[in-house]
């Protein structure tokens, strides 16, 4: 009696950027800049939605406001997933922070500081994966690691001597937004930020990148090639 065997489908691989990874192309620079600028406009708009949401949940428990911070990490996640070169996540997040800061926000120059810190964290995630793995878990990890440095910045006051330095004083405000929280509440805020980073930056960032790839907007990038290979199976 004849038997048939079904071969398991091969695991979809992550396609990396062309080597050398530090050899940025003009299209890479332009795309990161465009994405960052687009997310900067989104960030600026999200500030208007964030404020009432954060205040509403803070009436119950202040650390819950961290659940709405995830969208501000999106630029780093998407920038890293699209360009897949060292520095892409950081650059995209910094451009987004700068663009969102220009029209004016309630956080002033600290917006740019947050962009640098969040971008560095997301960049670390892609670096830990060797700039070789770009599946959903990579996006989630980038969203989560965008949190720790930002959390330190928001919850721990800077030394008083820093506030006396004109530039540092302007950037840090000489204090922390959540510096008065009890240690357990600071930890709860960290958890809330991480959950938001995983879901609203990691998962949403992955889905947004896939949507752009399916629309043909990323044909010059590995994400677009992955989508073409998936459609050919």
PASE-25835 format. One record per atom (N, C-alpha, C): atom name; x, y, z. Coordinates in steps of 0.05 Angstrom, whole numbers, plus 5000, padded with zeros to 4 digits. Example, Ala and Ser with C-alpha at 12.3 -4.5 7.8 and 13.67 -1.06 7.14 Angstrom:
2
{N; {5264; 4886; 5156}} {CA; {5246; 4910; 5156}} {C; {5264; 4934; 5156}} {N; {5257; 4955; 5142}} {CA; {5273; 4979; 5143}} {C; {5258; 5001; 5157}} 
END
This chain:
233
{N; {5017; 4977; 5000}} {CA; {5000; 5000; 5000}} {C; {5018; 5025; 5000}} {N; {5013; 5043; 4982}} {CA; {5030; 5067; 4979}} {C; {5024; 5086; 5002}} {N; {5045; 5099; 5010}} {CA; {5042; 5119; 5031}} {C; {5052; 5146; 5020}} {N; {5041; 5167; 5031}} {CA; {5049; 5194; 5023}} {C; {5060; 5208; 5047}} {N; {5078; 5226; 5043}} {CA; {5089; 5242; 5065}} {C; {5085; 5271; 5058}} {N; {5080; 5286; 5078}} {CA; {5077; 5315; 5074}} {C; {5100; 5329; 5086}} {N; {5114; 5344; 5070}} {CA; {5138; 5358; 5080}} {C; {5129; 5384; 5094}} {N; {5140; 5387; 5118}} {CA; {5133; 5412; 5133}} {C; {5144; 5436; 5118}} {N; {5129; 5457; 5117}} {CA; {5138; 5481; 5104}} {C; {5163; 5492; 5117}} {N; {5181; 5503; 5102}} {CA; {5205; 5514; 5113}} {C; {5198; 5540; 5129}} {N; {5213; 5543; 5150}} {CA; {5209; 5567; 5166}} {C; {5218; 5592; 5150}} {N; {5201; 5612; 5150}} {CA; {5207; 5636; 5135}} {C; {5231; 5649; 5147}} {N; {5250; 5656; 5131}} {CA; {5275; 5668; 5141}} {C; {5273; 5698; 5140}} {N; {5291; 5710; 5155}} {CA; {5293; 5739; 5154}} {C; {5314; 5746; 5134}} {N; {5307; 5764; 5116}} {CA; {5326; 5773; 5096}} {C; {5340; 5798; 5107}} {N; {5366; 5798; 5106}} {CA; {5381; 5820; 5117}} {C; {5388; 5841; 5095}} {N; {5397; 5864; 5104}} {CA; {5405; 5884; 5085}} {C; {5431; 5875; 5070}} {N; {5436; 5886; 5047}} {CA; {5460; 5879; 5032}} {C; {5485; 5887; 5048}} {N; {5505; 5870; 5045}} {CA; {5531; 5875; 5058}} {C; {5547; 5896; 5043}} {N; {5564; 5911; 5057}} {CA; {5567; 5912; 5086}} {C; {5543; 5926; 5099}} {N; {5536; 5918; 5123}} {CA; {5513; 5929; 5137}} {C; {5516; 5959; 5141}} {N; {5540; 5968; 5145}} {CA; {5545; 5997; 5150}} {C; {5546; 6012; 5123}} {N; {5543; 5999; 5101}} {CA; {5543; 6012; 5075}} {C; {5516; 6023; 5068}} {N; {5508; 6044; 5081}} {CA; {5481; 6056; 5076}} {C; {5479; 6066; 5048}} {N; {5456; 6060; 5035}} {CA; {5450; 6070; 5009}} {C; {5434; 6096; 5011}} {N; {5434; 6111; 4990}} {CA; {5419; 6136; 4990}} {C; {5390; 6131; 4996}} {N; {5379; 6109; 4985}} {CA; {5350; 6103; 4990}} {C; {5346; 6096; 5019}} {N; {5366; 6084; 5033}} {CA; {5363; 6078; 5061}} {C; {5360; 6104; 5077}} {N; {5378; 6123; 5072}} {CA; {5378; 6148; 5086}} {C; {5352; 6164; 5082}} {N; {5344; 6165; 5056}} {CA; {5319; 6179; 5050}} {C; {5295; 6167; 5062}} {N; {5294; 6140; 5062}} {CA; {5271; 6126; 5073}} {C; {5269; 6129; 5103}} {N; {5292; 6127; 5117}} {CA; {5291; 6130; 5146}} {C; {5283; 6159; 5153}} {N; {5293; 6178; 5138}} {CA; {5285; 6206; 5143}} {C; {5255; 6211; 5138}} {N; {5245; 6199; 5116}} {CA; {5217; 6202; 5110}} {C; {5200; 6189; 5132}} {N; {5207; 6164; 5139}} {CA; {5192; 6150; 5160}} {C; {5192; 6166; 5186}} {N; {5216; 6175; 5193}} {CA; {5219; 6191; 5218}} {C; {5201; 6216; 5217}} {N; {5201; 6230; 5195}} {CA; {5185; 6254; 5193}} {C; {5155; 6247; 5195}} {N; {5147; 6226; 5182}} {CA; {5119; 6217; 5182}} {C; {5111; 6210; 5211}} {N; {5128; 6194; 5224}} {CA; {5122; 6187; 5252}} {C; {5122; 6211; 5270}} {N; {5139; 6231; 5264}} {CA; {5140; 6255; 5280}} {C; {5113; 6269; 5280}} {N; {5100; 6270; 5257}} {CA; {5074; 6282; 5256}} {C; {5054; 6266; 5272}} {N; {5056; 6239; 5270}} {CA; {5039; 6221; 5286}} {C; {5044; 6226; 5316}} {N; {5070; 6228; 5324}} {CA; {5077; 6232; 5352}} {C; {5064; 6258; 5362}} {N; {5066; 6279; 5346}} {CA; {5055; 6305; 5354}} {C; {5025; 6302; 5359}} {N; {5012; 6289; 5340}} {CA; {4983; 6285; 5343}} {C; {4976; 6267; 5367}} {N; {4992; 6247; 5371}} {CA; {4986; 6228; 5393}} {C; {4988; 6242; 5420}} {N; {5004; 6263; 5422}} {CA; {5006; 6278; 5447}} {C; {4979; 6288; 5457}} {N; {4962; 6296; 5438}} {CA; {4936; 6307; 5445}} {C; {4918; 6285; 5455}} {N; {4921; 6261; 5445}} {CA; {4905; 6239; 5455}} {C; {4916; 6227; 5481}} {N; {4942; 6227; 5483}} {CA; {4955; 6215; 5506}} {C; {4948; 6230; 5532}} {N; {4948; 6256; 5531}} {CA; {4945; 6272; 5555}} {C; {4918; 6265; 5570}} {N; {4895; 6266; 5557}} {CA; {4871; 6260; 5571}} {C; {4869; 6230; 5579}} {N; {4880; 6212; 5563}} {CA; {4880; 6184; 5570}} {C; {4897; 6179; 5595}} {N; {4921; 6190; 5595}} {CA; {4939; 6186; 5618}} {C; {4927; 6198; 5643}} {N; {4915; 6221; 5641}} {CA; {4903; 6234; 5665}} {C; {4879; 6217; 5675}} {N; {4864; 6206; 5657}} {CA; {4841; 6190; 5665}} {C; {4849; 6165; 5681}} {N; {4868; 6150; 5670}} {CA; {4877; 6126; 5685}} {C; {4893; 6133; 5710}} {N; {4906; 6156; 5710}} {CA; {4921; 6164; 5733}} {C; {4904; 6169; 5758}} {N; {4879; 6175; 5752}} {CA; {4860; 6178; 5775}} {C; {4857; 6152; 5791}} {N; {4860; 6130; 5777}} {CA; {4858; 6104; 5790}} {C; {4886; 6095; 5800}} {N; {4906; 6098; 5783}} {CA; {4933; 6089; 5791}} {C; {4953; 6102; 5771}} {N; {4970; 6120; 5781}} {CA; {4987; 6135; 5763}} {C; {5004; 6118; 5744}} {N; {5017; 6096; 5753}} {CA; {5034; 6081; 5735}} {C; {5019; 6070; 5710}} {N; {4993; 6069; 5711}} {CA; {4978; 6059; 5688}} {C; {4981; 6077; 5663}} {N; {4989; 6102; 5668}} {CA; {4993; 6120; 5645}} {C; {5014; 6109; 5625}} {N; {5032; 6092; 5635}} {CA; {5051; 6080; 5617}} {C; {5040; 6062; 5596}} {N; {5015; 6054; 5599}} {CA; {5002; 6036; 5579}} {C; {4998; 6051; 5553}} {N; {4999; 6077; 5553}} {CA; {4994; 6092; 5528}} {C; {5019; 6104; 5516}} {N; {5042; 6096; 5525}} {CA; {5067; 6107; 5515}} {C; {5078; 6093; 5490}} {N; {5069; 6069; 5485}} {CA; {5079; 6052; 5463}} {C; {5081; 6065; 5436}} {N; {5060; 6080; 5427}} {CA; {5062; 6092; 5401}} {C; {5086; 6110; 5396}} {N; {5098; 6120; 5418}} {CA; {5122; 6137; 5414}} {C; {5147; 6121; 5409}} {N; {5145; 6094; 5410}} {CA; {5169; 6077; 5404}} {C; {5167; 6066; 5375}} {N; {5144; 6072; 5362}} {CA; {5139; 6060; 5336}} {C; {5160; 6066; 5315}} {N; {5170; 6091; 5315}} {CA; {5189; 6099; 5294}} {C; {5214; 6081; 5295}} {N; {5224; 6076; 5319}} {CA; {5248; 6060; 5322}} {C; {5243; 6031; 5312}} {N; {5220; 6020; 5319}} {CA; {5214; 5993; 5312}} {C; {5211; 5990; 5281}} {N; {5195; 6007; 5269}} {CA; {5191; 6006; 5240}} {C; {5216; 6013; 5225}} {N; {5231; 6033; 5234}} {CA; {5256; 6040; 5221}} {C; {5275; 6017; 5220}} {N; {5277; 6003; 5242}} {CA; {5295; 5980; 5244}} {C; {5286; 5957; 5227}} {N; {5260; 5952; 5226}} {CA; {5249; 5930; 5210}} {C; {5251; 5935; 5180}} {N; {5250; 5960; 5172}} {CA; {5250; 5966; 5144}} {C; {5279; 5967; 5133}} {N; {5296; 5983; 5145}} {CA; {5323; 5988; 5134}} {C; {5343; 5966; 5142}} {N; {5341; 5956; 5166}} {CA; {5357; 5933; 5175}} {C; {5387; 5938; 5174}} {N; {5395; 5962; 5181}} {CA; {5423; 5969; 5183}} {C; {5428; 5981; 5210}} {N; {5453; 5978; 5221}} {CA; {5459; 5990; 5247}} {C; {5454; 6020; 5246}} {N; {5439; 6029; 5266}} {CA; {5433; 6058; 5268}} {C; {5406; 6066; 5257}} {N; {5393; 6048; 5242}} {CA; {5367; 6055; 5229}} {C; {5346; 6061; 5250}} {N; {5344; 6044; 5271}} {CA; {5323; 6048; 5291}} {C; {5328; 6074; 5306}} {N; {5353; 6079; 5314}} {CA; {5360; 6103; 5328}} {C; {5354; 6128; 5312}} {N; {5364; 6128; 5287}} {CA; {5360; 6151; 5270}} {C; {5331; 6157; 5265}} {N; {5315; 6137; 5259}} {CA; {5287; 6141; 5254}} {C; {5272; 6153; 5278}} {N; {5279; 6143; 5302}} {CA; {5266; 6153; 5326}} {C; {5274; 6181; 5332}} {N; {5300; 6188; 5328}} {CA; {5309; 6215; 5333}} {C; {5297; 6235; 5314}} {N; {5295; 6228; 5288}} {CA; {5282; 6246; 5269}} {C; {5253; 6250; 5277}} {N; {5239; 6229; 5285}} {CA; {5211; 6231; 5293}} {C; {5208; 6249; 5317}} {N; {5226; 6246; 5337}} {CA; {5225; 6263; 5361}} {C; {5229; 6292; 5354}} {N; {5249; 6297; 5336}} {CA; {5255; 6324; 5328}} {C; {5232; 6337; 5314}} {N; {5220; 6323; 5295}} {CA; {5197; 6334; 5280}} {C; {5174; 6339; 5298}} {N; {5168; 6321; 5317}} {CA; {5146; 6325; 5335}} {C; {5150; 6348; 5354}} {N; {5176; 6354; 5360}} {CA; {5182; 6375; 5379}} {C; {5179; 6403; 5366}} {N; {5184; 6405; 5340}} {CA; {5185; 6431; 5327}} {C; {5159; 6447; 5330}} {N; {5135; 6435; 5327}} {CA; {5111; 6452; 5330}} {C; {5106; 6460; 5359}} {N; {5119; 6447; 5377}} {CA; {5115; 6453; 5406}} {C; {5099; 6432; 5420}} {N; {5110; 6422; 5442}} {CA; {5096; 6402; 5458}} {C; {5098; 6410; 5487}} {N; {5083; 6396; 5504}} {CA; {5084; 6402; 5533}} {C; {5110; 6393; 5545}} {N; {5126; 6377; 5531}} {CA; {5151; 6366; 5542}} {C; {5175; 6381; 5532}} {N; {5172; 6400; 5514}} {CA; {5194; 6416; 5504}} {C; {5218; 6401; 5494}} {N; {5242; 6409; 5500}} {CA; {5266; 6397; 5490}} {C; {5271; 6369; 5500}} {N; {5257; 6361; 5522}} {CA; {5260; 6334; 5532}} {C; {5250; 6314; 5512}} {N; {5233; 6323; 5493}} {CA; {5223; 6305; 5472}} {C; {5246; 6292; 5457}} {N; {5266; 6309; 5450}} {CA; {5289; 6299; 5435}} {C; {5306; 6280; 5452}} {N; {5309; 6286; 5478}} {CA; {5323; 6268; 5496}} {C; {5310; 6241; 5496}} {N; {5283; 6241; 5499}} {CA; {5268; 6216; 5499}} {C; {5272; 6200; 5473}} {N; {5272; 6215; 5451}} {CA; {5276; 6202; 5425}} {C; {5303; 6187; 5424}} {N; {5324; 6200; 5434}} {CA; {5350; 6188; 5434}} {C; {5350; 6163; 5452}} {N; {5339; 6165; 5475}} {CA; {5339; 6143; 5494}} {C; {5323; 6119; 5484}} {N; {5299; 6125; 5473}} {CA; {5282; 6104; 5463}} {C; {5295; 6091; 5438}} {N; {5307; 6107; 5421}} {CA; {5320; 6097; 5397}} {C; {5343; 6079; 5404}} {N; {5359; 6087; 5424}} {CA; {5382; 6071; 5432}} {C; {5373; 6043; 5443}} {N; {5351; 6043; 5458}} {CA; {5341; 6018; 5468}} {C; {5332; 5999; 5446}} {N; {5316; 6010; 5427}} {CA; {5307; 5993; 5405}} {C; {5331; 5984; 5388}} {N; {5350; 6001; 5384}} {CA; {5374; 5994; 5369}} {C; {5389; 5971; 5382}} {N; {5390; 5971; 5408}} {CA; {5403; 5950; 5423}} {C; {5390; 5923; 5417}} {N; {5363; 5923; 5415}} {CA; {5349; 5898; 5409}} {C; {5358; 5886; 5382}} {N; {5359; 5902; 5362}} {CA; {5368; 5892; 5335}} {C; {5397; 5884; 5336}} {N; {5413; 5898; 5351}} {CA; {5442; 5891; 5354}} {C; {5445; 5864; 5368}} {N; {5429; 5860; 5389}} {CA; {5431; 5834; 5403}} {C; {5424; 5811; 5385}} {N; {5407; 5816; 5365}} {CA; {5400; 5795; 5346}} {C; {5418; 5794; 5322}} {N; {5440; 5810; 5324}} {CA; {5461; 5809; 5303}} {C; {5452; 5822; 5277}} {N; {5430; 5838; 5277}} {CA; {5419; 5849; 5253}} {C; {5413; 5827; 5232}} {N; {5404; 5804; 5242}} {CA; {5398; 5781; 5225}} {C; {5370; 5771; 5227}} {N; {5356; 5778; 5249}} {CA; {5330; 5766; 5254}} {C; {5309; 5789; 5256}} {N; {5289; 5787; 5239}} {CA; {5269; 5808; 5238}} {C; {5240; 5798; 5237}} {N; {5236; 5777; 5253}} {CA; {5209; 5766; 5255}} {C; {5194; 5781; 5277}} {N; {5168; 5774; 5282}} {CA; {5153; 5789; 5302}} {C; {5166; 5791; 5330}} {N; {5180; 5770; 5338}} {CA; {5193; 5772; 5365}} {C; {5214; 5793; 5365}} {N; {5227; 5798; 5343}} {CA; {5247; 5820; 5342}} {C; {5233; 5847; 5345}} {N; {5210; 5850; 5333}} {CA; {5196; 5875; 5335}} {C; {5187; 5880; 5364}} {N; {5177; 5858; 5377}} {CA; {5168; 5860; 5405}} {C; {5192; 5867; 5423}} {N; {5214; 5853; 5418}} {CA; {5238; 5859; 5435}} {C; {5247; 5888; 5432}} {N; {5246; 5898; 5407}} {CA; {5254; 5926; 5403}} {C; {5235; 5945; 5418}} {N; {5209; 5939; 5417}} {CA; {5189; 5955; 5431}} {C; {5194; 5955; 5461}} {N; {5201; 5932; 5472}} {CA; {5206; 5929; 5501}} {C; {5232; 5943; 5509}} {N; {5253; 5939; 5494}} {CA; {5279; 5951; 5501}} {C; {5280; 5981; 5496}} {N; {5260; 5992; 5482}} {CA; {5258; 6021; 5479}} {C; {5251; 6034; 5506}} {N; {5243; 6018; 5525}} {CA; {5232; 6028; 5550}} {C; {5253; 6035; 5572}} {N; {5272; 6017; 5578}} {CA; {5288; 6021; 5603}} {C; {5301; 6048; 5606}} {N; {5315; 6058; 5586}} {CA; {5329; 6084; 5589}} {C; {5309; 6106; 5592}} {N; {5287; 6105; 5578}} {CA; {5266; 6125; 5581}} {C; {5254; 6124; 5609}} {N; {5250; 6100; 5619}} {CA; {5239; 6097; 5646}} {C; {5258; 6110; 5667}} {N; {5284; 6105; 5664}} {CA; {5303; 6118; 5682}} {C; {5301; 6148; 5681}} {N; {5300; 6158; 5656}} {CA; {5298; 6187; 5652}} {C; {5273; 6199; 5664}} {N; {5251; 6185; 5664}} {CA; {5226; 6195; 5674}} {C; {5222; 6192; 5704}} {N; {5236; 6173; 5716}} {CA; {5230; 6167; 5744}} {C; {5252; 6174; 5763}} {N; {5276; 6181; 5753}} {CA; {5298; 6187; 5772}} {C; {5308; 6215; 5766}} {N; {5308; 6232; 5787}} {CA; {5317; 6259; 5784}} {C; {5347; 6261; 5777}} {N; {5354; 6280; 5760}} {CA; {5382; 6283; 5753}} {C; {5396; 6298; 5776}} {N; {5422; 6296; 5778}} {CA; {5437; 6311; 5799}} {C; {5431; 6341; 5797}} {N; {5430; 6354; 5819}} {CA; {5424; 6383; 5820}} {C; {5444; 6399; 5804}} {N; {5469; 6389; 5804}} {CA; {5490; 6403; 5789}} {C; {5484; 6404; 5759}} {N; {5470; 6384; 5749}} {CA; {5464; 6383; 5720}} {C; {5444; 6406; 5714}} {N; {5426; 6411; 5732}} {CA; {5405; 6431; 5727}} {C; {5417; 6459; 5726}} {N; {5441; 6462; 5737}} {CA; {5454; 6488; 5737}} {C; {5469; 6494; 5710}} {N; {5472; 6472; 5694}} {CA; {5485; 6476; 5668}} {C; {5464; 6484; 5648}} {N; {5466; 6506; 5635}} {CA; {5444; 6517; 5617}} {C; {5433; 6496; 5599}} {N; {5449; 6482; 5583}} {CA; {5439; 6463; 5563}} {C; {5427; 6439; 5577}} {N; {5441; 6427; 5596}} {CA; {5430; 6404; 5610}} {C; {5405; 6410; 5626}} {N; {5405; 6434; 5638}} {CA; {5382; 6442; 5653}} {C; {5357; 6445; 5635}} {N; {5361; 6455; 5611}} {CA; {5338; 6458; 5593}} {C; {5328; 6431; 5583}} {N; {5347; 6412; 5580}} {CA; {5339; 6386; 5569}} {C; {5326; 6368; 5591}} {N; {5337; 6370; 5615}} {CA; {5327; 6352; 5636}} {C; {5305; 6364; 5653}} {N; {5304; 6390; 5654}} {CA; {5285; 6403; 5672}} {C; {5293; 6401; 5701}} {N; {5316; 6389; 5706}} {CA; {5326; 6387; 5733}} {C; {5311; 6367; 5751}} {N; {5294; 6351; 5739}} {CA; {5279; 6332; 5755}} {C; {5268; 6310; 5739}} {N; {5248; 6296; 5749}} {CA; {5236; 6273; 5735}} {C; {5206; 6275; 5738}} {N; {5191; 6267; 5717}} {CA; {5162; 6269; 5718}} {C; {5150; 6251; 5739}} {N; {5162; 6228; 5742}} {CA; {5151; 6208; 5761}} {C; {5170; 6203; 5784}} {N; {5186; 6223; 5791}} {CA; {5206; 6220; 5812}} {C; {5194; 6217; 5839}} {N; {5170; 6225; 5843}} {CA; {5157; 6223; 5870}} {C; {5144; 6197; 5875}} {N; {5143; 6180; 5855}} {CA; {5130; 6153; 5859}} {C; {5146; 6136; 5879}} {N; {5131; 6119; 5893}} {CA; {5144; 6100; 5910}} {C; {5159; 6079; 5893}} {N; {5180; 6067; 5903}} {CA; {5195; 6047; 5887}} {C; {5177; 6026; 5874}} {N; {5157; 6016; 5889}} {CA; {5140; 5995; 5878}} {C; {5123; 6006; 5855}} {N; {5116; 6032; 5857}} {CA; {5100; 6044; 5835}} {C; {5118; 6050; 5811}} {N; {5143; 6056; 5816}} {CA; {5162; 6060; 5793}} {C; {5165; 6034; 5778}} {N; {5166; 6012; 5793}} {CA; {5168; 5985; 5780}} {C; {5143; 5980; 5764}} {N; {5120; 5986; 5776}} {CA; {5094; 5982; 5762}} {C; {5093; 5999; 5736}} {N; {5104; 6023; 5737}} {CA; {5105; 6040; 5714}} {C; {5123; 6028; 5692}} {N; {5145; 6017; 5701}} {CA; {5163; 6003; 5682}} {C; {5149; 5980; 5668}} {N; {5134; 5965; 5683}} {CA; {5119; 5942; 5671}} {C; {5098; 5952; 5652}} {N; {5084; 5974; 5659}} {CA; {5064; 5985; 5641}} {C; {5076; 5995; 5615}} {N; {5099; 6008; 5617}} {CA; {5113; 6017; 5593}} {C; {5122; 5994; 5576}} {N; {5132; 5972; 5589}} {CA; {5141; 5949; 5573}} {C; {5118; 5935; 5559}} {N; {5095; 5933; 5572}} {CA; {5072; 5921; 5559}} {C; {5063; 5938; 5535}} {N; {5063; 5964; 5539}} {CA; {5055; 5982; 5517}} {C; {5075; 5980; 5495}} {N; {5101; 5979; 5502}} {CA; {5122; 5977; 5481}} {C; {5119; 5951; 5465}} {N; {5113; 5929; 5479}} {CA; {5110; 5904; 5466}} {C; {5087; 5904; 5446}} {N; {5064; 5914; 5455}} {CA; {5040; 5913; 5439}} {C; {5036; 5936; 5420}} {N; {5038; 5961; 5430}} {CA; {5032; 5984; 5413}} {C; {5055; 5993; 5396}} {N; {5079; 5984; 5403}} {CA; {5103; 5989; 5386}} {C; {5112; 5964; 5371}} {N; {5115; 5942; 5386}} {CA; {5125; 5917; 5374}} {C; {5106; 5905; 5355}} {N; {5082; 5897; 5365}} {CA; {5062; 5883; 5348}} {C; {5052; 5902; 5327}} {N; {5044; 5926; 5334}} {CA; {5034; 5945; 5315}} {C; {5055; 5953; 5294}} {N; {5080; 5956; 5303}} {CA; {5102; 5962; 5285}} {C; {5106; 5940; 5265}} {N; {5105; 5915; 5274}} {CA; {5108; 5892; 5256}} {C; {5085; 5892; 5235}} {N; {5060; 5895; 5244}} {CA; {5037; 5895; 5226}} {C; {5038; 5918; 5206}} {N; {5047; 5941; 5215}} {CA; {5050; 5964; 5197}} {C; {5071; 5959; 5176}} {N; {5093; 5948; 5184}} {CA; {5114; 5941; 5165}} {C; {5105; 5921; 5144}} {N; {5090; 5901; 5153}} {CA; {5080; 5881; 5134}} {C; {5059; 5894; 5115}} {N; {5043; 5912; 5126}} {CA; {5023; 5925; 5109}} {C; {5037; 5943; 5088}} {N; {5058; 5957; 5095}} {CA; {5073; 5972; 5076}} {C; {5086; 5955; 5055}} {N; {5096; 5931; 5063}} {CA; {5108; 5913; 5044}} {C; {5087; 5902; 5025}} {N; {5064; 5895; 5035}} {CA; {5043; 5884; 5017}} {C; {5033; 5905; 4998}} {N; {5034; 5930; 5006}} {CA; {5026; 5952; 4988}} {C; {5047; 5958; 4967}} {N; {5070; 5946; 4969}} {CA; {5091; 5951; 4949}} {C; {5109; 5975; 4956}} {N; {5105; 5986; 4980}} {CA; {5121; 6010; 4986}} {C; {5149; 6004; 4995}} {N; {5155; 5978; 5000}} {CA; {5182; 5971; 5010}} {C; {5196; 5952; 4990}} {N; {5191; 5955; 4964}} {CA; {5202; 5937; 4945}} {C; {5233; 5938; 4944}} {N; {5244; 5960; 4953}} {CA; {5274; 5963; 4952}} {C; {5287; 5953; 4977}} {N; {5271; 5941; 4995}} {CA; {5281; 5933; 5021}} {C; {5276; 5904; 5027}} {N; {5290; 5892; 5046}} {CA; {5287; 5864; 5052}} {C; {5258; 5856; 5059}} {N; {5244; 5874; 5073}} {CA; {5216; 5868; 5080}} {C; {5199; 5864; 5056}} {N; {5204; 5879; 5035}} {CA; {5189; 5876; 5010}} {C; {5196; 5850; 4996}} {N; {5222; 5842; 4997}} {CA; {5230; 5817; 4985}} {C; {5218; 5793; 5000}} {N; {5216; 5795; 5026}} {CA; {5203; 5774; 5042}} {C; {5174; 5770; 5033}} {N; {5161; 5793; 5029}} {CA; {5133; 5792; 5021}} {C; {5130; 5779; 4994}} {N; {5148; 5785; 4975}} {CA; {5147; 5773; 4949}} {C; {5152; 5743; 4950}} {N; {5171; 5735; 4967}} {CA; {5177; 5706; 4969}} {C; {5153; 5692; 4982}} {N; {5140; 5705; 5001}} {CA; {5117; 5692; 5014}} {C; {5094; 5689; 4994}} {N; {5091; 5708; 4976}} {CA; {5070; 5706; 4956}} {C; {5075; 5686; 4934}} {N; {5101; 5680; 4931}} {CA; {5108; 5661; 4910}} {C; {5105; 5632; 4919}} {N; {5102; 5627; 4945}} {CA; {5100; 5600; 4956}} {C; {5073; 5588; 4949}} 
END
